[in-house]
Amino acid sequence: MLDTSPLTAAVERFADRLRAAPQSRLRRGAAAEALELARELAAAAQRLEDPSGSAPARLMPDEGVFVVGDQLAVAGLDLAEALRAAGPNGAKAPSEMLDEAVALVERVEVRAMR
């Protein structure tokens, strides 16, 4: 089974920073960056769970700047679970997808929290 702890650690760290961030930072773009990341992670999990794409895509709603940390945490944990359950099923191995997701979370965190 794939060890997804690097992803969960990166997501939880960013989510905690968002939860503790002042409203002014969230409104200056940190929340928007995080919501876009949460949507991307959720979409990746959906693709892993339904590779045929037969289920309708679900878009994470914008519930406001004070909820985005929790939304990011949920999306990240969903992707981690999907990666653990995934077998080789396409062009990328789950371990490669994990590495890309961790790098993406880290890049967005740096950009959003500067």
Buried (B, 14 or more C-beta within 10 A) or exposed (E): EBEBEBBBEBBBEBBEBBBEBEEEBBEEEBBBBBBBBBBBBBBBBBBBBEEEEEEEEEEBEBEEBEBBBBBBBBBBBBBBBBBBEBEEEEEEBBBEBBBEBBEBBBEBBEEBBE
